[in-house]
Amino acid sequence: MNLVPAPIFVKDRAGRYLACNRAFEVFIGKRGEEMIGKTAFELFPHELAKIYHDADERLLKARGNQTYEASVQYADGTYRDVQFH
């Protein structure tokens, strides 16, 4: 997974991060150890975590592919718009 230059993460059904690659760590500005076992609500501002959570729920119900745009807060506090696949 670390050889892929695109940010990748894996979550369980409860929304806890299980794994991520180095590109995701760099993108978010947090080490994997800081994220593993936590949910978006524990890592990001509530308004962003809600967007991620709702998108995950839609994906699990639809059982297909998903693409959406949302903001991500970096570790330095800045926000950037990204596209999730």
Distance bins in CASP14 RR format, pairs under 12 A and 6 or more apart:
PFRMAT RR
TARGET T0000
AUTHOR 0000-0000-0000
RMODE 2
METHOD distances of the structure
MODEL  1
1 7 0 0 0 0 0 1 0 0 0 0 0
1 8 1 0 1 0 0 0 0 0 0 0 0
1 9 0 0 0 0 1 0 0 0 0 0 0
1 10 0 0 0 0 1 0 0 0 0 0 0
1 18 0 0 0 0 0 1 0 0 0 0 0
1 19 1 0 0 1 0 0 0 0 0 0 0
1 20 0 0 0 0 1 0 0 0 0 0 0
1 21 1 0 1 0 0 0 0 0 0 0 0
1 22 0 0 0 0 1 0 0 0 0 0 0
1 23 0 0 0 0 1 0 0 0 0 0 0
1 24 0 0 0 0 1 0 0 0 0 0 0
1 25 0 0 0 0 0 1 0 0 0 0 0
1 32 0 0 0 0 0 1 0 0 0 0 0
2 8 0 0 0 0 1 0 0 0 0 0 0
2 19 0 0 0 0 0 1 0 0 0 0 0
2 20 0 0 0 0 1 0 0 0 0 0 0
2 21 1 0 1 0 0 0 0 0 0 0 0
2 22 1 0 1 0 0 0 0 0 0 0 0
2 23 1 0 0 1 0 0 0 0 0 0 0
2 24 0 0 0 0 1 0 0 0 0 0 0
2 25 0 0 0 0 1 0 0 0 0 0 0
2 26 0 0 0 0 0 1 0 0 0 0 0
2 32 0 0 0 0 0 1 0 0 0 0 0
3 21 0 0 0 0 1 0 0 0 0 0 0
3 22 0 0 0 0 1 0 0 0 0 0 0
3 23 0 0 0 0 1 0 0 0 0 0 0
4 20 0 0 0 0 0 1 0 0 0 0 0
4 21 1 0 0 1 0 0 0 0 0 0 0
4 22 0 0 0 0 1 0 0 0 0 0 0
4 23 1 0 0 1 0 0 0 0 0 0 0
4 24 0 0 0 0 1 0 0 0 0 0 0
5 21 0 0 0 0 1 0 0 0 0 0 0
5 22 0 0 0 0 1 0 0 0 0 0 0
5 23 1 0 1 0 0 0 0 0 0 0 0
5 24 0 0 0 0 0 1 0 0 0 0 0
5 26 0 0 0 0 0 1 0 0 0 0 0
5 27 0 0 0 0 0 1 0 0 0 0 0
6 20 0 0 0 0 0 1 0 0 0 0 0
6 21 0 0 0 0 1 0 0 0 0 0 0
6 22 0 0 0 0 0 1 0 0 0 0 0
6 23 1 0 1 0 0 0 0 0 0 0 0
6 24 0 0 0 0 1 0 0 0 0 0 0
6 26 0 0 0 0 0 1 0 0 0 0 0
6 27 0 0 0 0 1 0 0 0 0 0 0
6 82 0 0 0 0 0 1 0 0 0 0 0
6 83 0 0 0 0 0 1 0 0 0 0 0
6 84 0 0 0 0 0 1 0 0 0 0 0
6 85 0 0 0 0 1 0 0 0 0 0 0
7 20 1 0 0 1 0 0 0 0 0 0 0
7 21 1 0 0 1 0 0 0 0 0 0 0
7 22 0 0 0 0 1 0 0 0 0 0 0
7 23 1 0 1 0 0 0 0 0 0 0 0
7 24 1 1 0 0 0 0 0 0 0 0 0
7 25 0 0 0 0 1 0 0 0 0 0 0
7 26 1 0 0 1 0 0 0 0 0 0 0
7 27 1 0 1 0 0 0 0 0 0 0 0
7 28 1 0 0 1 0 0 0 0 0 0 0
7 29 0 0 0 0 0 1 0 0 0 0 0
7 30 0 0 0 0 0 1 0 0 0 0 0
7 32 0 0 0 0 0 1 0 0 0 0 0
7 35 0 0 0 0 0 1 0 0 0 0 0
7 72 0 0 0 0 1 0 0 0 0 0 0
7 80 0 0 0 0 0 1 0 0 0 0 0
7 82 0 0 0 0 1 0 0 0 0 0 0
7 83 0 0 0 0 0 1 0 0 0 0 0
7 84 0 0 0 0 1 0 0 0 0 0 0
7 85 0 0 0 0 0 1 0 0 0 0 0
8 17 0 0 0 0 0 1 0 0 0 0 0
8 18 0 0 0 0 0 1 0 0 0 0 0
8 19 0 0 0 0 1 0 0 0 0 0 0
8 20 1 0 0 1 0 0 0 0 0 0 0
8 21 1 0 1 0 0 0 0 0 0 0 0
8 22 0 0 0 0 1 0 0 0 0 0 0
8 23 1 0 0 1 0 0 0 0 0 0 0
8 24 1 0 1 0 0 0 0 0 0 0 0
8 25 0 0 0 0 0 1 0 0 0 0 0
8 26 0 0 0 0 0 1 0 0 0 0 0
8 27 0 0 0 0 1 0 0 0 0 0 0
8 28 0 0 0 0 0 1 0 0 0 0 0
8 32 0 0 0 0 0 1 0 0 0 0 0
8 84 0 0 0 0 0 1 0 0 0 0 0
8 85 0 0 0 0 0 1 0 0 0 0 0
9 15 0 0 0 0 0 1 0 0 0 0 0
9 16 0 0 0 0 0 1 0 0 0 0 0
9 17 1 0 1 0 0 0 0 0 0 0 0
9 18 0 0 0 0 1 0 0 0 0 0 0
9 19 1 0 0 1 0 0 0 0 0 0 0
9 20 1 0 1 0 0 0 0 0 0 0 0
9 21 1 0 0 1 0 0 0 0 0 0 0
9 22 0 0 0 0 0 1 0 0 0 0 0
9 23 0 0 0 0 1 0 0 0 0 0 0
9 24 1 0 1 0 0 0 0 0 0 0 0
9 25 0 0 0 0 1 0 0 0 0 0 0
9 27 0 0 0 0 1 0 0 0 0 0 0
9 28 0 0 0 0 1 0 0 0 0 0 0
9 30 0 0 0 0 0 1 0 0 0 0 0
9 32 0 0 0 0 1 0 0 0 0 0 0
9 35 1 0 0 1 0 0 0 0 0 0 0
9 36 0 0 0 0 1 0 0 0 0 0 0
9 37 0 0 0 0 0 1 0 0 0 0 0
9 38 0 0 0 0 0 1 0 0 0 0 0
9 39 0 0 0 0 0 1 0 0 0 0 0
9 40 0 0 0 0 0 1 0 0 0 0 0
9 43 0 0 0 0 0 1 0 0 0 0 0
9 52 0 0 0 0 0 1 0 0 0 0 0
9 56 0 0 0 0 0 1 0 0 0 0 0
9 72 0 0 0 0 0 1 0 0 0 0 0
9 84 0 0 0 0 1 0 0 0 0 0 0
9 85 0 0 0 0 0 1 0 0 0 0 0
10 16 0 0 0 0 1 0 0 0 0 0 0
10 17 1 0 0 1 0 0 0 0 0 0 0
10 18 1 0 1 0 0 0 0 0 0 0 0
10 19 1 0 1 0 0 0 0 0 0 0 0
10 20 1 0 0 1 0 0 0 0 0 0 0
10 21 0 0 0 0 1 0 0 0 0 0 0
10 24 0 0 0 0 1 0 0 0 0 0 0
10 32 0 0 0 0 0 1 0 0 0 0 0
10 35 0 0 0 0 0 1 0 0 0 0 0
10 36 0 0 0 0 1 0 0 0 0 0 0
10 37 0 0 0 0 0 1 0 0 0 0 0
10 56 0 0 0 0 0 1 0 0 0 0 0
11 17 1 0 1 0 0 0 0 0 0 0 0
11 18 1 0 0 1 0 0 0 0 0 0 0
11 19 0 0 0 0 1 0 0 0 0 0 0
11 20 0 0 0 0 1 0 0 0 0 0 0
11 24 0 0 0 0 0 1 0 0 0 0 0
11 35 0 0 0 0 1 0 0 0 0 0 0
11 36 0 0 0 0 0 1 0 0 0 0 0
11 37 0 0 0 0 1 0 0 0 0 0 0
11 38 0 0 0 0 0 1 0 0 0 0 0
11 39 0 0 0 0 1 0 0 0 0 0 0
11 40 0 0 0 0 1 0 0 0 0 0 0
11 43 0 0 0 0 0 1 0 0 0 0 0
11 52 0 0 0 0 1 0 0 0 0 0 0
11 53 0 0 0 0 1 0 0 0 0 0 0
11 55 0 0 0 0 0 1 0 0 0 0 0
11 56 1 0 0 1 0 0 0 0 0 0 0
11 57 0 0 0 0 0 1 0 0 0 0 0
11 59 0 0 0 0 0 1 0 0 0 0 0
11 60 0 0 0 0 0 1 0 0 0 0 0
11 84 0 0 0 0 0 1 0 0 0 0 0
12 18 1 0 1 0 0 0 0 0 0 0 0
12 19 0 0 0 0 0 1 0 0 0 0 0
12 36 0 0 0 0 0 1 0 0 0 0 0
12 37 0 0 0 0 1 0 0 0 0 0 0
12 38 0 0 0 0 0 1 0 0 0 0 0
12 39 0 0 0 0 1 0 0 0 0 0 0
12 56 0 0 0 0 0 1 0 0 0 0 0
12 60 0 0 0 0 0 1 0 0 0 0 0
13 39 0 0 0 0 0 1 0 0 0 0 0
13 53 0 0 0 0 0 1 0 0 0 0 0
13 56 0 0 0 0 1 0 0 0 0 0 0
13 57 0 0 0 0 0 1 0 0 0 0 0
13 59 0 0 0 0 0 1 0 0 0 0 0
13 60 1 0 0 1 0 0 0 0 0 0 0
14 37 0 0 0 0 1 0 0 0 0 0 0
14 38 0 0 0 0 0 1 0 0 0 0 0
14 39 1 0 0 1 0 0 0 0 0 0 0
14 40 0 0 0 0 0 1 0 0 0 0 0
14 41 0 0 0 0 0 1 0 0 0 0 0
14 42 0 0 0 0 0 1 0 0 0 0 0
14 53 0 0 0 0 0 1 0 0 0 0 0
14 56 0 0 0 0 0 1 0 0 0 0 0
14 57 0 0 0 0 0 1 0 0 0 0 0
14 60 0 0 0 0 0 1 0 0 0 0 0
15 35 0 0 0 0 0 1 0 0 0 0 0
15 36 0 0 0 0 0 1 0 0 0 0 0
15 37 0 0 0 0 1 0 0 0 0 0 0
15 38 0 0 0 0 1 0 0 0 0 0 0
15 39 1 0 1 0 0 0 0 0 0 0 0
15 40 1 0 0 1 0 0 0 0 0 0 0
15 41 0 0 0 0 1 0 0 0 0 0 0
15 42 0 0 0 0 0 1 0 0 0 0 0
15 43 0 0 0 0 0 1 0 0 0 0 0
15 49 0 0 0 0 1 0 0 0 0 0 0
15 52 0 0 0 0 1 0 0 0 0 0 0
15 53 1 0 0 1 0 0 0 0 0 0 0
15 54 0 0 0 0 0 1 0 0 0 0 0
15 55 0 0 0 0 0 1 0 0 0 0 0
15 56 1 0 0 1 0 0 0 0 0 0 0
15 57 0 0 0 0 1 0 0 0 0 0 0
15 59 0 0 0 0 0 1 0 0 0 0 0
15 60 0 0 0 0 1 0 0 0 0 0 0
16 35 0 0 0 0 1 0 0 0 0 0 0
16 36 0 0 0 0 1 0 0 0 0 0 0
16 37 1 0 1 0 0 0 0 0 0 0 0
16 38 1 0 0 1 0 0 0 0 0 0 0
16 39 1 0 1 0 0 0 0 0 0 0 0
16 40 0 0 0 0 1 0 0 0 0 0 0
16 41 0 0 0 0 0 1 0 0 0 0 0
16 42 0 0 0 0 1 0 0 0 0 0 0
16 43 0 0 0 0 0 1 0 0 0 0 0
16 53 0 0 0 0 0 1 0 0 0 0 0
16 56 0 0 0 0 0 1 0 0 0 0 0
17 24 0 0 0 0 1 0 0 0 0 0 0
17 25 0 0 0 0 0 1 0 0 0 0 0
17 28 0 0 0 0 0 1 0 0 0 0 0
17 30 0 0 0 0 1 0 0 0 0 0 0
17 31 0 0 0 0 0 1 0 0 0 0 0
17 32 1 0 0 1 0 0 0 0 0 0 0
17 33 0 0 0 0 0 1 0 0 0 0 0
17 34 0 0 0 0 1 0 0 0 0 0 0
17 35 1 0 1 0 0 0 0 0 0 0 0
17 36 1 0 1 0 0 0 0 0 0 0 0
17 37 1 0 1 0 0 0 0 0 0 0 0
17 38 1 0 0 1 0 0 0 0 0 0 0
17 39 1 0 0 1 0 0 0 0 0 0 0
17 40 0 0 0 0 1 0 0 0 0 0 0
17 41 0 0 0 0 0 1 0 0 0 0 0
17 42 0 0 0 0 1 0 0 0 0 0 0
17 43 1 0 0 1 0 0 0 0 0 0 0
17 44 0 0 0 0 0 1 0 0 0 0 0
17 49 0 0 0 0 0 1 0 0 0 0 0
17 52 0 0 0 0 0 1 0 0 0 0 0
17 56 0 0 0 0 0 1 0 0 0 0 0
18 32 0 0 0 0 0 1 0 0 0 0 0
18 35 0 0 0 0 1 0 0 0 0 0 0
18 36 1 0 0 1 0 0 0 0 0 0 0
18 37 1 0 0 1 0 0 0 0 0 0 0
18 38 0 0 0 0 0 1 0 0 0 0 0
18 39 0 0 0 0 0 1 0 0 0 0 0
19 25 0 0 0 0 0 1 0 0 0 0 0
19 32 0 0 0 0 1 0 0 0 0 0 0
19 33 0 0 0 0 0 1 0 0 0 0 0
19 35 0 0 0 0 1 0 0 0 0 0 0
19 36 1 0 0 1 0 0 0 0 0 0 0
19 37 0 0 0 0 1 0 0 0 0 0 0
20 26 0 0 0 0 0 1 0 0 0 0 0
20 27 0 0 0 0 1 0 0 0 0 0 0
20 28 0 0 0 0 1 0 0 0 0 0 0
20 29 0 0 0 0 0 1 0 0 0 0 0
20 30 0 0 0 0 1 0 0 0 0 0 0
20 31 0 0 0 0 1 0 0 0 0 0 0
20 32 1 0 1 0 0 0 0 0 0 0 0
20 33 0 0 0 0 0 1 0 0 0 0 0
20 34 0 0 0 0 0 1 0 0 0 0 0
20 35 1 0 0 1 0 0 0 0 0 0 0
20 36 1 0 0 1 0 0 0 0 0 0 0
20 37 0 0 0 0 0 1 0 0 0 0 0
20 38 0 0 0 0 0 1 0 0 0 0 0
20 43 0 0 0 0 0 1 0 0 0 0 0
21 27 0 0 0 0 1 0 0 0 0 0 0
21 28 0 0 0 0 0 1 0 0 0 0 0
21 32 0 0 0 0 1 0 0 0 0 0 0
21 35 0 0 0 0 0 1 0 0 0 0 0
22 28 0 0 0 0 0 1 0 0 0 0 0
22 29 0 0 0 0 0 1 0 0 0 0 0
22 30 0 0 0 0 0 1 0 0 0 0 0
22 31 0 0 0 0 1 0 0 0 0 0 0
22 32 0 0 0 0 1 0 0 0 0 0 0
23 29 0 0 0 0 0 1 0 0 0 0 0
23 32 0 0 0 0 0 1 0 0 0 0 0
24 30 0 0 0 0 1 0 0 0 0 0 0
24 31 0 0 0 0 0 1 0 0 0 0 0
24 32 1 0 0 1 0 0 0 0 0 0 0
24 34 0 0 0 0 0 1 0 0 0 0 0
24 35 0 0 0 0 1 0 0 0 0 0 0
24 36 0 0 0 0 0 1 0 0 0 0 0
24 43 0 0 0 0 0 1 0 0 0 0 0
24 72 0 0 0 0 0 1 0 0 0 0 0
24 82 0 0 0 0 0 1 0 0 0 0 0
24 84 0 0 0 0 0 1 0 0 0 0 0
25 31 1 0 1 0 0 0 0 0 0 0 0
25 32 1 0 1 0 0 0 0 0 0 0 0
25 33 0 0 0 0 1 0 0 0 0 0 0
25 34 0 0 0 0 1 0 0 0 0 0 0
25 35 0 0 0 0 1 0 0 0 0 0 0
25 36 0 0 0 0 0 1 0 0 0 0 0
25 74 0 0 0 0 0 1 0 0 0 0 0
25 75 0 0 0 0 1 0 0 0 0 0 0
26 32 0 0 0 0 0 1 0 0 0 0 0
26 74 0 0 0 0 0 1 0 0 0 0 0
26 75 0 0 0 0 0 1 0 0 0 0 0
27 35 0 0 0 0 0 1 0 0 0 0 0
27 72 1 0 0 1 0 0 0 0 0 0 0
27 73 0 0 0 0 0 1 0 0 0 0 0
27 74 0 0 0 0 1 0 0 0 0 0 0
27 75 0 0 0 0 0 1 0 0 0 0 0
27 80 0 0 0 0 1 0 0 0 0 0 0
27 82 0 0 0 0 1 0 0 0 0 0 0
27 84 0 0 0 0 0 1 0 0 0 0 0
28 34 0 0 0 0 1 0 0 0 0 0 0
28 35 1 0 0 1 0 0 0 0 0 0 0
28 38 0 0 0 0 0 1 0 0 0 0 0
28 40 0 0 0 0 0 1 0 0 0 0 0
28 43 0 0 0 0 1 0 0 0 0 0 0
28 44 0 0 0 0 1 0 0 0 0 0 0
28 48 0 0 0 0 0 1 0 0 0 0 0
28 52 0 0 0 0 0 1 0 0 0 0 0
28 72 1 0 0 1 0 0 0 0 0 0 0
28 73 0 0 0 0 1 0 0 0 0 0 0
28 74 1 0 0 1 0 0 0 0 0 0 0
28 75 1 0 0 1 0 0 0 0 0 0 0
28 76 0 0 0 0 0 1 0 0 0 0 0
28 77 0 0 0 0 0 1 0 0 0 0 0
28 78 0 0 0 0 0 1 0 0 0 0 0
28 80 0 0 0 0 0 1 0 0 0 0 0
28 82 0 0 0 0 0 1 0 0 0 0 0
29 35 0 0 0 0 1 0 0 0 0 0 0
29 43 0 0 0 0 0 1 0 0 0 0 0
29 44 0 0 0 0 0 1 0 0 0 0 0
29 72 0 0 0 0 1 0 0 0 0 0 0
29 73 0 0 0 0 1 0 0 0 0 0 0
29 74 1 0 1 0 0 0 0 0 0 0 0
29 75 1 1 0 0 0 0 0 0 0 0 0
29 76 1 0 0 1 0 0 0 0 0 0 0
29 77 0 0 0 0 1 0 0 0 0 0 0
29 78 0 0 0 0 0 1 0 0 0 0 0
29 80 0 0 0 0 0 1 0 0 0 0 0
30 36 0 0 0 0 0 1 0 0 0 0 0
30 38 0 0 0 0 1 0 0 0 0 0 0
30 40 0 0 0 0 0 1 0 0 0 0 0
30 42 0 0 0 0 0 1 0 0 0 0 0
30 43 1 0 0 1 0 0 0 0 0 0 0
30 44 0 0 0 0 1 0 0 0 0 0 0
30 72 0 0 0 0 0 1 0 0 0 0 0
30 73 0 0 0 0 0 1 0 0 0 0 0
30 74 0 0 0 0 1 0 0 0 0 0 0
30 75 1 0 1 0 0 0 0 0 0 0 0
30 76 0 0 0 0 0 1 0 0 0 0 0
30 77 0 0 0 0 0 1 0 0 0 0 0
31 38 0 0 0 0 0 1 0 0 0 0 0
31 43 0 0 0 0 0 1 0 0 0 0 0
31 75 0 0 0 0 1 0 0 0 0 0 0
32 38 0 0 0 0 1 0 0 0 0 0 0
32 43 0 0 0 0 0 1 0 0 0 0 0
32 75 0 0 0 0 0 1 0 0 0 0 0
34 42 0 0 0 0 1 0 0 0 0 0 0
34 43 1 0 0 1 0 0 0 0 0 0 0
34 44 0 0 0 0 0 1 0 0 0 0 0
34 75 0 0 0 0 1 0 0 0 0 0 0
35 42 0 0 0 0 1 0 0 0 0 0 0
35 43 1 0 0 1 0 0 0 0 0 0 0
35 44 0 0 0 0 0 1 0 0 0 0 0
35 75 0 0 0 0 0 1 0 0 0 0 0
36 42 0 0 0 0 0 1 0 0 0 0 0
36 43 0 0 0 0 0 1 0 0 0 0 0
37 43 0 0 0 0 1 0 0 0 0 0 0
38 44 0 0 0 0 1 0 0 0 0 0 0
38 49 0 0 0 0 0 1 0 0 0 0 0
39 46 0 0 0 0 0 1 0 0 0 0 0
39 49 1 0 0 1 0 0 0 0 0 0 0
39 50 0 0 0 0 0 1 0 0 0 0 0
39 52 0 0 0 0 1 0 0 0 0 0 0
39 53 1 0 0 1 0 0 0 0 0 0 0
39 56 0 0 0 0 1 0 0 0 0 0 0
40 46 0 0 0 0 1 0 0 0 0 0 0
40 47 0 0 0 0 0 1 0 0 0 0 0
40 48 1 0 0 1 0 0 0 0 0 0 0
40 49 1 1 0 0 0 0 0 0 0 0 0
40 50 0 0 0 0 1 0 0 0 0 0 0
40 51 0 0 0 0 1 0 0 0 0 0 0
40 52 1 0 1 0 0 0 0 0 0 0 0
40 53 1 0 0 1 0 0 0 0 0 0 0
40 54 0 0 0 0 0 1 0 0 0 0 0
40 55 0 0 0 0 1 0 0 0 0 0 0
40 56 0 0 0 0 1 0 0 0 0 0 0
40 57 0 0 0 0 0 1 0 0 0 0 0
40 70 0 0 0 0 0 1 0 0 0 0 0
40 72 0 0 0 0 0 1 0 0 0 0 0
40 73 0 0 0 0 0 1 0 0 0 0 0
40 84 0 0 0 0 0 1 0 0 0 0 0
41 47 0 0 0 0 0 1 0 0 0 0 0
41 48 0 0 0 0 1 0 0 0 0 0 0
41 49 1 0 1 0 0 0 0 0 0 0 0
41 50 1 0 0 1 0 0 0 0 0 0 0
41 51 0 0 0 0 0 1 0 0 0 0 0
41 52 0 0 0 0 1 0 0 0 0 0 0
41 53 1 0 0 1 0 0 0 0 0 0 0
41 54 0 0 0 0 0 1 0 0 0 0 0
41 56 0 0 0 0 0 1 0 0 0 0 0
42 49 0 0 0 0 1 0 0 0 0 0 0
42 52 0 0 0 0 0 1 0 0 0 0 0
42 53 0 0 0 0 0 1 0 0 0 0 0
43 49 1 0 0 1 0 0 0 0 0 0 0
43 52 0 0 0 0 1 0 0 0 0 0 0
43 53 0 0 0 0 0 1 0 0 0 0 0
43 72 0 0 0 0 0 1 0 0 0 0 0
43 73 0 0 0 0 1 0 0 0 0 0 0
43 74 0 0 0 0 0 1 0 0 0 0 0
43 75 0 0 0 0 0 1 0 0 0 0 0
44 50 0 0 0 0 1 0 0 0 0 0 0
44 51 0 0 0 0 1 0 0 0 0 0 0
44 52 1 0 0 1 0 0 0 0 0 0 0
44 53 0 0 0 0 0 1 0 0 0 0 0
44 70 0 0 0 0 0 1 0 0 0 0 0
44 71 0 0 0 0 1 0 0 0 0 0 0
44 72 1 0 0 1 0 0 0 0 0 0 0
44 73 1 0 1 0 0 0 0 0 0 0 0
44 74 0 0 0 0 0 1 0 0 0 0 0
44 75 0 0 0 0 0 1 0 0 0 0 0
44 77 0 0 0 0 0 1 0 0 0 0 0
44 79 0 0 0 0 0 1 0 0 0 0 0
45 51 0 0 0 0 0 1 0 0 0 0 0
45 52 0 0 0 0 0 1 0 0 0 0 0
45 70 0 0 0 0 0 1 0 0 0 0 0
45 71 0 0 0 0 1 0 0 0 0 0 0
45 72 0 0 0 0 0 1 0 0 0 0 0
45 73 1 0 0 1 0 0 0 0 0 0 0
45 74 0 0 0 0 0 1 0 0 0 0 0
45 77 0 0 0 0 1 0 0 0 0 0 0
45 79 0 0 0 0 1 0 0 0 0 0 0
46 52 0 0 0 0 0 1 0 0 0 0 0
46 53 0 0 0 0 1 0 0 0 0 0 0
46 73 0 0 0 0 0 1 0 0 0 0 0
47 53 0 0 0 0 0 1 0 0 0 0 0
47 54 0 0 0 0 0 1 0 0 0 0 0
47 70 0 0 0 0 0 1 0 0 0 0 0
47 71 0 0 0 0 1 0 0 0 0 0 0
47 73 0 0 0 0 1 0 0 0 0 0 0
47 79 0 0 0 0 0 1 0 0 0 0 0
48 54 0 0 0 0 0 1 0 0 0 0 0
48 55 0 0 0 0 0 1 0 0 0 0 0
48 70 1 0 0 1 0 0 0 0 0 0 0
48 71 1 0 0 1 0 0 0 0 0 0 0
48 72 1 0 0 1 0 0 0 0 0 0 0
48 73 1 0 0 1 0 0 0 0 0 0 0
48 74 0 0 0 0 0 1 0 0 0 0 0
48 77 0 0 0 0 0 1 0 0 0 0 0
48 79 0 0 0 0 1 0 0 0 0 0 0
48 80 0 0 0 0 0 1 0 0 0 0 0
48 81 0 0 0 0 0 1 0 0 0 0 0
48 82 0 0 0 0 0 1 0 0 0 0 0
48 84 0 0 0 0 0 1 0 0 0 0 0
49 55 0 0 0 0 0 1 0 0 0 0 0
49 56 0 0 0 0 0 1 0 0 0 0 0
49 70 0 0 0 0 0 1 0 0 0 0 0
49 71 0 0 0 0 0 1 0 0 0 0 0
49 72 0 0 0 0 0 1 0 0 0 0 0
49 73 0 0 0 0 1 0 0 0 0 0 0
50 56 0 0 0 0 0 1 0 0 0 0 0
50 57 0 0 0 0 0 1 0 0 0 0 0
50 70 0 0 0 0 0 1 0 0 0 0 0
50 71 0 0 0 0 0 1 0 0 0 0 0
51 57 0 0 0 0 0 1 0 0 0 0 0
51 58 0 0 0 0 0 1 0 0 0 0 0
51 68 0 0 0 0 1 0 0 0 0 0 0
51 69 0 0 0 0 1 0 0 0 0 0 0
51 70 1 0 1 0 0 0 0 0 0 0 0
51 71 1 0 0 1 0 0 0 0 0 0 0
51 72 0 0 0 0 1 0 0 0 0 0 0
51 73 0 0 0 0 0 1 0 0 0 0 0
51 81 0 0 0 0 0 1 0 0 0 0 0
51 82 0 0 0 0 0 1 0 0 0 0 0
51 84 0 0 0 0 1 0 0 0 0 0 0
52 58 0 0 0 0 0 1 0 0 0 0 0
52 59 0 0 0 0 0 1 0 0 0 0 0
52 66 0 0 0 0 0 1 0 0 0 0 0
52 68 0 0 0 0 1 0 0 0 0 0 0
52 69 0 0 0 0 0 1 0 0 0 0 0
52 70 1 0 0 1 0 0 0 0 0 0 0
52 71 0 0 0 0 0 1 0 0 0 0 0
52 72 0 0 0 0 1 0 0 0 0 0 0
52 73 0 0 0 0 0 1 0 0 0 0 0
52 82 0 0 0 0 0 1 0 0 0 0 0
52 84 0 0 0 0 1 0 0 0 0 0 0
53 59 0 0 0 0 0 1 0 0 0 0 0
53 60 0 0 0 0 0 1 0 0 0 0 0
53 70 0 0 0 0 0 1 0 0 0 0 0
54 60 0 0 0 0 0 1 0 0 0 0 0
54 61 0 0 0 0 0 1 0 0 0 0 0
54 66 0 0 0 0 0 1 0 0 0 0 0
54 68 0 0 0 0 1 0 0 0 0 0 0
54 70 0 0 0 0 1 0 0 0 0 0 0
55 61 0 0 0 0 0 1 0 0 0 0 0
55 62 0 0 0 0 0 1 0 0 0 0 0
55 66 1 0 0 1 0 0 0 0 0 0 0
55 67 0 0 0 0 1 0 0 0 0 0 0
55 68 1 0 1 0 0 0 0 0 0 0 0
55 69 0 0 0 0 0 1 0 0 0 0 0
55 70 1 0 0 1 0 0 0 0 0 0 0
55 82 0 0 0 0 0 1 0 0 0 0 0
55 83 0 0 0 0 0 1 0 0 0 0 0
55 84 1 0 0 1 0 0 0 0 0 0 0
55 85 0 0 0 0 0 1 0 0 0 0 0
56 62 0 0 0 0 0 1 0 0 0 0 0
56 66 0 0 0 0 1 0 0 0 0 0 0
56 68 0 0 0 0 0 1 0 0 0 0 0
56 70 0 0 0 0 0 1 0 0 0 0 0
56 84 0 0 0 0 1 0 0 0 0 0 0
57 63 0 0 0 0 0 1 0 0 0 0 0
57 66 0 0 0 0 0 1 0 0 0 0 0
58 64 0 0 0 0 1 0 0 0 0 0 0
58 65 0 0 0 0 0 1 0 0 0 0 0
58 66 1 0 0 1 0 0 0 0 0 0 0
58 67 0 0 0 0 0 1 0 0 0 0 0
58 68 0 0 0 0 1 0 0 0 0 0 0
58 84 0 0 0 0 0 1 0 0 0 0 0
59 65 0 0 0 0 1 0 0 0 0 0 0
59 66 1 0 1 0 0 0 0 0 0 0 0
59 67 0 0 0 0 0 1 0 0 0 0 0
59 68 0 0 0 0 1 0 0 0 0 0 0
59 84 0 0 0 0 1 0 0 0 0 0 0
59 85 0 0 0 0 0 1 0 0 0 0 0
60 66 0 0 0 0 1 0 0 0 0 0 0
62 68 0 0 0 0 0 1 0 0 0 0 0
64 85 0 0 0 0 0 1 0 0 0 0 0
65 84 0 0 0 0 0 1 0 0 0 0 0
65 85 1 0 0 1 0 0 0 0 0 0 0
66 83 0 0 0 0 0 1 0 0 0 0 0
66 84 1 0 0 1 0 0 0 0 0 0 0
66 85 1 0 0 1 0 0 0 0 0 0 0
67 82 0 0 0 0 0 1 0 0 0 0 0
67 83 1 0 0 1 0 0 0 0 0 0 0
67 84 1 0 0 1 0 0 0 0 0 0 0
67 85 1 0 1 0 0 0 0 0 0 0 0
68 81 0 0 0 0 0 1 0 0 0 0 0
68 82 0 0 0 0 1 0 0 0 0 0 0
68 83 1 0 0 1 0 0 0 0 0 0 0
68 84 1 0 1 0 0 0 0 0 0 0 0
68 85 0 0 0 0 1 0 0 0 0 0 0
69 80 0 0 0 0 0 1 0 0 0 0 0
69 81 1 0 0 1 0 0 0 0 0 0 0
69 82 1 0 0 1 0 0 0 0 0 0 0
69 83 1 0 1 0 0 0 0 0 0 0 0
69 84 1 0 0 1 0 0 0 0 0 0 0
69 85 0 0 0 0 0 1 0 0 0 0 0
70 79 0 0 0 0 1 0 0 0 0 0 0
70 80 0 0 0 0 0 1 0 0 0 0 0
70 81 1 0 0 1 0 0 0 0 0 0 0
70 82 1 0 0 1 0 0 0 0 0 0 0
70 83 0 0 0 0 1 0 0 0 0 0 0
70 84 1 0 0 1 0 0 0 0 0 0 0
71 77 0 0 0 0 0 1 0 0 0 0 0
71 78 0 0 0 0 1 0 0 0 0 0 0
71 79 1 0 1 0 0 0 0 0 0 0 0
71 80 1 0 0 1 0 0 0 0 0 0 0
71 81 1 0 1 0 0 0 0 0 0 0 0
71 82 1 0 0 1 0 0 0 0 0 0 0
71 83 0 0 0 0 0 1 0 0 0 0 0
71 84 0 0 0 0 0 1 0 0 0 0 0
72 78 0 0 0 0 1 0 0 0 0 0 0
72 79 1 0 0 1 0 0 0 0 0 0 0
72 80 1 0 1 0 0 0 0 0 0 0 0
72 81 1 0 0 1 0 0 0 0 0 0 0
72 82 1 0 1 0 0 0 0 0 0 0 0
72 83 0 0 0 0 0 1 0 0 0 0 0
72 84 0 0 0 0 1 0 0 0 0 0 0
73 79 1 0 1 0 0 0 0 0 0 0 0
73 80 0 0 0 0 1 0 0 0 0 0 0
73 81 0 0 0 0 0 1 0 0 0 0 0
73 82 0 0 0 0 0 1 0 0 0 0 0
74 80 1 0 0 1 0 0 0 0 0 0 0
74 81 0 0 0 0 0 1 0 0 0 0 0
74 82 0 0 0 0 0 1 0 0 0 0 0
END
